[in-house]
């Protein structure tokens, strides 16, 4: 059946299949990179919150309010926020792994497995071209020598 279809049609099908695969991979790469940017943003927020927590603890120590119930509640809330942000990072990293696995699992389509073979090069024509090229190289060298 492959021989019955014209070459133009086979090339068109092959090109269409490749473009579909490329667009799917590009979409997944875009999603993965978006998730990586989100992870970097969350890590930045975590660093800012650690800094704020450290400043808060220092101020509480300086003001001698470490034993207050408001201090304990506020500190506990800050730690819960940090745990939630770390859980968000873990969820996004899991999503990245899932997307990467999906990219690896994309099955090749039947048309893309059989490549379109280029037309055969006639052996006689290739053998005739090689001696002519060698002859031309020698002529150029002789012309350069005589010009000097």
C-alpha positions as CSV (number, residue, x, y, z in Angstrom):
1,X,0.0,0.0,0.0
2,X,2.9,2.3,0.7
3,X,4.1,2.1,-2.9
4,X,0.6,3.0,-4.2
5,X,0.5,6.4,-2.5
6,X,2.3,9.2,-4.3
7,X,5.5,10.5,-2.8
8,X,4.0,13.9,-2.3
9,X,1.2,12.5,-0.1
10,X,3.7,10.4,2.0
11,X,5.9,13.5,2.6
12,X,2.8,15.5,3.5
13,X,1.7,12.9,6.1
14,X,5.2,12.6,7.5
15,X,5.5,16.4,7.8
16,X,2.1,16.6,9.4
17,X,2.9,13.9,12.0
18,X,6.2,15.6,12.9
19,X,4.6,19.0,13.3
20,X,2.0,17.5,15.7
21,X,4.7,15.8,17.7
22,X,6.8,19.0,17.9
23,X,3.8,21.1,18.9
24,X,2.9,18.6,21.7
25,X,6.5,18.6,23.0
26,X,6.7,22.4,22.8
27,X,3.5,22.7,24.8
28,X,4.8,20.3,27.5
29,X,8.2,22.2,27.6
30,X,6.3,25.4,28.0
31,X,4.2,24.0,30.9
32,X,7.4,22.6,32.6
33,X,9.2,25.9,32.3
34,X,6.2,27.7,33.7
35,X,6.1,25.4,36.7
36,X,9.9,25.9,37.2
37,X,9.4,29.7,37.3
38,X,6.5,29.2,39.8
39,X,8.8,27.1,42.0
40,X,11.5,29.8,41.9
41,X,8.9,32.4,42.8
42,X,7.7,30.3,45.7
43,X,11.3,29.7,46.9
44,X,11.8,33.4,46.9
45,X,8.7,33.9,49.0
46,X,9.9,31.3,51.4
47,X,13.3,33.1,51.8
48,X,11.4,36.4,52.4
49,X,9.2,34.7,55.0
50,X,12.2,33.2,56.8
51,X,13.8,36.6,56.8
52,X,10.6,38.2,58.2
53,X,10.3,35.3,60.8
54,X,13.9,35.9,61.9
55,X,13.3,39.6,62.2
56,X,10.1,39.0,64.1
57,X,11.8,36.6,66.6
58,X,14.7,39.2,67.1
59,X,12.2,42.0,67.7
60,X,10.2,39.8,70.1
61,X,13.4,38.8,72.0
62,X,14.5,42.5,72.0
63,X,11.1,43.6,73.3
64,X,11.0,40.6,75.8
65,X,7.6,39.4,74.4
66,X,8.8,35.8,73.7
67,X,6.4,34.3,76.2
68,X,3.3,36.0,75.1
69,X,0.4,34.0,73.6
70,X,0.3,36.3,70.6
71,X,3.9,35.5,69.9
72,X,3.3,31.7,69.9
73,X,0.2,32.0,67.8
74,X,1.9,34.3,65.3
75,X,5.0,32.1,65.1
76,X,2.9,29.0,64.6
77,X,0.9,30.7,61.8
78,X,4.2,31.7,60.1
79,X,5.5,28.1,60.2
80,X,2.2,26.8,58.8
81,X,2.5,29.3,55.9
82,X,6.1,28.0,55.3
83,X,4.8,24.4,55.3
84,X,2.1,25.2,52.8
85,X,4.6,26.9,50.5
86,X,6.9,23.8,50.7
87,X,3.9,21.6,49.9
88,X,3.2,23.8,46.9
89,X,6.7,23.3,45.6
90,X,6.4,19.5,46.1
91,X,3.2,19.5,44.1
92,X,4.7,21.5,41.2
93,X,7.8,19.3,41.2
94,X,5.5,16.2,41.0
95,X,3.6,17.8,38.1
96,X,7.0,18.4,36.3
97,X,7.9,14.7,36.7
98,X,4.5,13.7,35.4
99,X,4.9,15.9,32.3
100,X,8.4,14.7,31.6
101,X,7.2,11.1,31.9
102,X,4.3,11.9,29.4
103,X,6.8,13.4,27.0
104,X,8.9,10.2,27.2
105,X,5.8,8.0,26.7
106,X,4.6,9.7,23.4
107,X,4.3,6.7,21.1
108,X,5.6,7.2,17.6
109,X,2.9,7.2,14.9
110,X,3.0,4.5,12.3
111,X,3.8,7.0,9.5
112,X,6.8,8.5,11.3
113,X,8.4,5.1,11.9
114,X,8.9,4.5,8.2
115,X,11.0,7.2,6.9
116,X,10.8,8.4,3.3
117,X,13.9,7.2,1.6
118,X,15.7,9.7,-0.6
119,X,15.9,8.7,-4.3
120,X,18.9,6.5,-5.1
121,X,22.0,8.2,-6.5
122,X,23.1,6.5,-9.7
123,X,26.5,4.9,-9.0
124,X,27.9,5.6,-12.5
125,X,27.1,9.3,-12.3
126,X,28.8,9.6,-8.9
127,X,31.9,7.8,-10.1
128,X,32.1,10.1,-13.2
129,X,31.9,13.2,-11.0
130,X,34.8,12.2,-8.8
131,X,37.6,12.1,-11.5
132,X,36.3,15.4,-13.0
133,X,36.7,17.1,-9.6
134,X,40.2,15.9,-9.2
135,X,41.1,17.1,-12.7
136,X,39.7,20.5,-12.0
137,X,41.7,20.8,-8.8
138,X,44.9,20.1,-10.7
139,X,44.1,22.7,-13.3
140,X,43.6,25.4,-10.7
141,X,46.9,24.6,-9.1
142,X,48.7,24.9,-12.4
143,X,47.0,28.2,-13.2
144,X,48.1,29.6,-9.8
145,X,51.7,28.4,-10.4
146,X,51.8,30.0,-13.9
147,X,50.4,33.3,-12.6
148,X,53.2,33.7,-10.2
